Amino acid sequence: MTKKILILTLTAMMLSIAPVVMAQDVQKVVPIETEQQAVSISVTESTLHIKNAAQQVLEVYNLAGVKVITQKIDGNDKAIDLSNLPKGCYIIKVGNTARKVYLK
């Protein structure tokens, strides 16, 4: 083989192997998230209970669409006192989860 053909052959072999090696390396480095727990929102009298929402933002809207509370959730199980709000219906939004609740 001539020197030119040998270099071209080696280059072609390296190029055909490189994508496979790179794909294997990426699979090892990138973790895949397999399980995510759903956010749970419930109300007991005037206390809002939120589970599985750590580091998400809580937003409370009245029925006129006015945001009355914004708060970052700092733990997986959080209880928030809503007794300072007037009785009535509210929309609770945590991340992508929204619920309608009634405060008595």
N, C-alpha and C positions, 0 to 999 in steps of 0.2 A: 504494500500500500504506500501511496505517496503521502507526504506529510500533510498536504491539503485535505485529502480524503480522510485521513485519520482524525484530523481536528474536526472536520464536519461531522464525522460519525460519532465522536465523543460528545460533541455539543448537542447533537440530536438526542443521544441517549440521556444526557443530563436534563434536557428540557422535558423529555417524556417522563422522567422520574420526579422532577421537582414538584409538580402539582399534587402528586399523591402524598409526598412527604409533608407538604404544607397542609393538606386537608387533614391528615392524621394529627399534626401538631395542633390545629385549631380545635379539633374534637376533644383533645386532652385538656386544653386550656379553658374553654368556654363551659361553665356549669349550666345545666339545664334545670330550671325550676319545675318540679313535677307536681307539687301539691300546694294549693293556696286555699286557706280557710275563708269562708264567706263572712262578711261583716254582719253582725247581729245588732239590731236596734230595737229597743223596747222601752216602754214608759210605765212606771208605777207611780200613781198620783202625780207628783210634780218632779219626779226624779227620772232622768234619762239614763238608760243603761246601754253602753256600747261595748261590744266584744270584737276582738280580732281586727282592730283598726289602728294599731300602733303607727305613729308618725304620719297619719292622715289628718285632713282638716275637716272639722265639723262646721256645718253652716246650718243655721236655723232661720227659716223664712216664715213670715206670717202669710195669711191667705191673700193679702194685697200684693205679695211678691217682694216685700221689703225685708232685707236681711237684718235680723235682730241680734244674732250672735254669730261670731266667728271664733273658733278656738282650735288649736292644734291638739290632737289626741296624743298623750305621752306614754300610754301603756296599752296592753292588750285588753284589759278589763277596766272600764272607766265609768264612773257614776257622776252625772252632772246635775246639779240642782237648778231647776227651772222655775222655782217658786216666785222669782221676781217678774216673770212674764204674766200678762193677763190670761185668764182662762179662755180656752178656745182651741181651734185647729191650727196646726203648724206643719210645715214641711221640713223634715230633717234630712240633710244630705251629708254623707260621709264618703269621701272618695267618689266612686261610681254608683253607690247605693243610696237610694232615696226612699223615705217612708213618710206617710201622713200620720200624725199623732194628734190626740186630743188631750189637752191638759184640763183636769177637773179642779 
